[in-house]
Amino acid sequence: MAKEKLVGYFGKFTKVDLGSDITSGSTLEEGELYLVKQIDDSASALPSGVEVGYTFMADGTETLATDDVVQKMTQTDLCDLTKWGLEFSSDEIDVTTLCDDSKKYIAGMVDITGSSEGIYAIGTTDQPGGFANAFVDIVDQAGKGGTVSVSKIDNQPLVALLYKQKSDSVDETVEFYVAPITITSFSDGVSGSDAQSFSSAFRIAPSNDIKLSLVKIKMS
C-alpha cells in the first residue's frame, strides 16, 4: 500500500472551544470531534477502545449511554499563521557507576515547546484570548464615539489542534496533535514593504482533562 506523503499546505493551527458536557441520551454529530470525559463501563456508546482524556470523531450513530460524558471540540482555524512547529526533548541523566565499562544514560522528563509564525490579521491575531491578547489589553471601539470593549490580558491555557493533514476525502488520513498549550512569547513589528508578520512561542500546559496526543483518523 502506498504511503501518504504530507506537505505543509494541508496543515492547520486550530483553536478549540470545548462546549458544555454532553450526556446520556444525546446523539453525536457526524464528522465532529469530541473529547471523552467519562465512559459508561457497562453499556458505553462510544467507540471501542477510546479512553478518558482523548479525542475521537463521531459517525453520527452514537447515542450516549447513562454514564457517557463528552465535550464537542468546536474549531476556529487561525488562518493568520504561516507555520507552526513542535520540539520534543528530554534530559539525559548520567547513571554511570564504577562497575560500568562505558558511560550509561537514561532519558529524563519530556519537555515540549512550540513555535508559530504568521501574517498579522486584524480580527484574528488580536482576537480576545489570542496571541496578542496573551500579553496586552485589546481596546476595540466601534467607530467615532462608538461602544468600546476592552479585553484584558488573557493568557489562560488554550486547547489547540495542530494539523499535519486536514481532509474530508475518503481513504485519506487526517492527522493532528491535540495540545493543551500556554502562549509564552509574542513578537510584533513592521518592516518596510514586507507584510506585517508576528511570531509566537508556546509550551505544552499541564492538564488533568486533556491528554497530549497525536491522533490519526482514516476517513471513510
Backbone hydrogen bonds, N-H to C=O, Kabsch-Sander energy under -0.5 kcal/mol:
donor,donor_aa,acceptor,acceptor_aa,energy
6,L,4,E,-0.6
10,F,7,V,-1.6
11,G,8,G,-2.2
12,K,163,Y,-1.2
14,T,161,L,-2.4
15,K,76,T,-2.6
16,V,159,V,-2.7
17,D,74,T,-2.7
18,L,16,V,-0.5
19,G,17,D,-0.6
19,G,72,K,-2.0
22,I,70,V,-3.2
23,T,21,D,-0.5
24,S,66,T,-0.5
25,G,64,L,-2.8
26,S,23,T,-1.9
28,L,62,E,-2.4
31,G,58,A,-2.9
32,E,29,E,-1.6
34,Y,56,F,-2.5
35,L,71,Q,-2.9
36,V,54,Y,-2.5
37,K,69,V,-2.6
38,Q,69,V,-2.1
41,D,39,I,-0.6
44,S,40,D,-1.1
50,V,47,P,-1.7
53,G,36,V,-2.8
54,Y,51,E,-1.6
56,F,34,Y,-1.9
58,A,32,E,-2.4
63,T,61,T,-0.6
64,L,26,S,-2.7
64,L,62,E,-0.6
68,D,65,A,-1.3
69,V,38,Q,-2.4
70,V,22,I,-2.0
71,Q,35,L,-1.9
73,M,33,L,-2.6
74,T,17,D,-2.3
74,T,72,K,-1.0
76,T,15,K,-2.4
78,L,13,F,-2.7
79,C,77,D,-1.5
81,L,78,L,-1.7
82,T,117,E,-3.1
83,K,117,E,-1.8
85,G,115,S,-2.4
87,E,113,T,-3.0
89,S,111,D,-2.2
91,D,109,M,-1.0
93,I,91,D,-0.6
93,I,106,I,-3.1
94,D,92,E,-0.6
95,V,93,I,-0.6
95,V,104,K,-2.4
96,T,104,K,-0.5
100,D,97,T,-1.4
106,I,93,I,-2.0
108,G,91,D,-3.3
111,D,89,S,-3.8
113,T,87,E,-2.1
114,G,202,F,-3.4
115,S,85,G,-2.2
116,S,200,S,-2.3
117,E,83,K,-2.1
118,G,198,F,-2.3
119,I,80,D,-2.8
120,Y,118,G,-0.5
120,Y,196,Q,-2.7
124,T,121,A,-2.2
125,T,121,A,-2.0
126,D,121,A,-0.7
127,Q,124,T,-1.5
130,G,127,Q,-2.4
132,A,125,T,-1.8
134,A,130,G,-0.8
134,A,131,F,-0.7
135,F,132,A,-2.1
136,V,132,A,-1.5
138,I,151,S,-2.4
139,V,137,D,-0.5
140,D,138,I,-0.6
140,D,149,S,-2.8
141,Q,139,V,-0.5
142,A,147,T,-2.2
143,G,141,Q,-1.5
146,G,143,G,-2.3
149,S,140,D,-2.7
151,S,138,I,-3.0
151,S,149,S,-0.5
152,K,150,V,-0.8
154,D,133,N,-2.5
158,L,181,I,-3.3
159,V,16,V,-0.6
160,A,158,L,-0.5
160,A,179,A,-2.9
161,L,14,T,-2.6
162,L,160,A,-0.6
162,L,177,Y,-2.2
163,Y,12,K,-2.2
163,Y,161,L,-1.0
164,K,175,E,-2.7
165,Q,175,E,-1.9
166,K,10,F,-0.9
171,D,219,M,-2.1
172,E,169,S,-1.6
174,V,172,E,-0.6
174,V,217,I,-2.8
175,E,165,Q,-1.7
176,F,215,V,-2.2
177,Y,162,L,-2.1
178,V,213,S,-2.7
179,A,160,A,-2.9
179,A,177,Y,-0.6
181,I,158,L,-2.8
181,I,179,A,-0.6
182,T,203,R,-2.4
184,T,201,A,-2.6
185,S,201,A,-1.5
187,S,199,S,-3.1
189,G,197,S,-0.7
194,D,191,S,-2.2
197,S,195,A,-0.6
198,F,118,G,-2.2
199,S,187,S,-1.8
200,S,116,S,-2.5
201,A,185,S,-1.0
202,F,114,G,-2.4
203,R,182,T,-2.3
204,I,112,I,-1.7
205,A,180,P,-3.0
211,K,53,G,-2.5
213,S,178,V,-1.6
215,V,176,F,-3.5
215,V,213,S,-0.6
217,I,174,V,-2.8
219,M,172,E,-2.8
219,M,217,I,-0.7
